[in-house]
Amino acid sequence: MKLLMIEDNKSVSEMMQMFFQKEGWDVTFAYDGIEAMDKFNEDPDSWDMITLDLNLPKKDGMEVAKEIRAKSQTVPIIMLTARDSDSDQVLGFEMGADDYVTKPFSPITLVARIKALQRRAHTETEEKSEDEKAKNVFDVQTDHFKLNSSTREVYLDDKRISDLTPKEFELLKTLAQKPRQVFSREQLLETVWNYEYYGDERTVDAHVKKLRQKIEKVGTQVIQTVWGVGYKFDDSEVGKKK
């Protein structure tokens, strides 16, 4: 981990350096606000963590935090300060701090807070990455149909089926996940509604009717009735000339 410690008290910095070295972290020290911004700006995207003293010479810690946040929205910042009032903490968080440690502090405590913040930041980055991947993945896809559960987008031959209600979306997804498999109304009630309607099969018919109307606006009907049984998804006739 590459860490920038902004701290005007050199004895505190020297003490923390021993603990940081024990963790194997690559640490750079800055002793006033101007030096801090100079070192940060050398490579803003390279820092994994910043500890920032609130009371700095030449440039106040709050201003430093504001300037750092203008360059990077993601680098974790822990504010170190002798102030412990609620208003100072709130102001620190408003300026972009992710955590707040009051002086005097135990070096072991600060190391633990850095590790905890690093884990949280790493988890959030992974989750964001997974969310971005999910946005670009159609988790239900056939020859003519594709559906993205994350963005709730549905396409038939690349034409979007719009304005689906949550139940219509889940109903279509349930059918499309298993093309040409016949679902009884009871099965659909159990899967989509979780028996919310206590077995009233007419609600399935009503939703299928509305769903079909929306599908037909963009192309060939893909929800077929299997008389006496229920419904199935079948896009094999899509694109064929009549």
Secondary structure in CASP SS format (residue, H / E / C, confidence):
PFRMAT SS
TARGET T0000
AUTHOR 0000-0000-0000
METHOD secondary structure of the structure
MODEL  1
M C 1.00
K E 1.00
L E 1.00
L E 1.00
M E 1.00
I E 1.00
E C 1.00
D C 1.00
N C 1.00
K H 1.00
S H 1.00
V H 1.00
S H 1.00
E H 1.00
M H 1.00
M H 1.00
Q H 1.00
M H 1.00
F H 1.00
F H 1.00
Q H 1.00
K H 1.00
E H 1.00
G C 1.00
W C 1.00
D E 1.00
V E 1.00
T E 1.00
F E 1.00
A E 1.00
Y C 1.00
D C 1.00
G H 1.00
I H 1.00
E H 1.00
A H 1.00
M H 1.00
D H 1.00
K H 1.00
F H 1.00
N H 1.00
E H 1.00
D C 1.00
P H 1.00
D H 1.00
S H 1.00
W C 1.00
D C 1.00
M E 1.00
I E 1.00
T E 1.00
L E 1.00
D E 1.00
L C 1.00
N C 1.00
L C 1.00
P C 1.00
K C 1.00
K C 1.00
D C 1.00
G H 1.00
M H 1.00
E H 1.00
V H 1.00
A H 1.00
K H 1.00
E H 1.00
I H 1.00
R H 1.00
A H 1.00
K H 1.00
S C 1.00
Q C 1.00
T C 1.00
V C 1.00
P C 1.00
I E 1.00
I E 1.00
M E 1.00
L E 1.00
T E 1.00
A C 1.00
R C 1.00
D C 1.00
S C 1.00
D H 1.00
S H 1.00
D H 1.00
Q H 1.00
V H 1.00
L H 1.00
G H 1.00
F H 1.00
E H 1.00
M C 1.00
G C 1.00
A C 1.00
D C 1.00
D E 1.00
Y E 1.00
V E 1.00
T E 1.00
K C 1.00
P C 1.00
F C 1.00
S C 1.00
P H 1.00
I H 1.00
T H 1.00
L H 1.00
V H 1.00
A H 1.00
R H 1.00
I H 1.00
K H 1.00
A H 1.00
L H 1.00
Q H 1.00
R H 1.00
R H 1.00
A H 1.00
H H 1.00
T H 1.00
E H 1.00
T H 1.00
E H 1.00
E H 1.00
K H 1.00
S H 1.00
E H 1.00
D H 1.00
E H 1.00
K H 1.00
A H 1.00
K H 1.00
N C 1.00
V C 1.00
F C 1.00
D C 1.00
V E 1.00
Q E 1.00
T C 1.00
D C 1.00
H C 1.00
F E 1.00
K E 1.00
L E 1.00
N E 1.00
S C 1.00
S C 1.00
T C 1.00
R C 1.00
E E 1.00
V E 1.00
Y E 1.00
L E 1.00
D C 1.00
D C 1.00
K E 1.00
R E 1.00
I C 1.00
S C 1.00
D C 1.00
L C 1.00
T C 1.00
P H 1.00
K H 1.00
E H 1.00
F H 1.00
E H 1.00
L H 1.00
L H 1.00
K H 1.00
T H 1.00
L H 1.00
A H 1.00
Q C 1.00
K C 1.00
P C 1.00
R C 1.00
Q C 1.00
V C 1.00
F E 1.00
S E 1.00
R H 1.00
E H 1.00
Q H 1.00
L H 1.00
L H 1.00
E H 1.00
T H 1.00
V H 1.00
W H 1.00
N C 1.00
Y C 1.00
E C 1.00
Y C 1.00
Y C 1.00
G C 1.00
D C 1.00
E C 1.00
R H 1.00
T H 1.00
V H 1.00
D H 1.00
A H 1.00
H H 1.00
V H 1.00
K H 1.00
K H 1.00
L H 1.00
R H 1.00
Q H 1.00
K H 1.00
I H 1.00
E H 1.00
K C 1.00
V C 1.00
G C 1.00
T C 1.00
Q C 1.00
V C 1.00
I E 1.00
Q E 1.00
T E 1.00
V E 1.00
W C 1.00
G C 1.00
V C 1.00
G E 1.00
Y E 1.00
K E 1.00
F E 1.00
D C 1.00
D C 1.00
S C 1.00
E C 1.00
V C 1.00
G C 1.00
K C 1.00
K C 1.00
K C 1.00
END
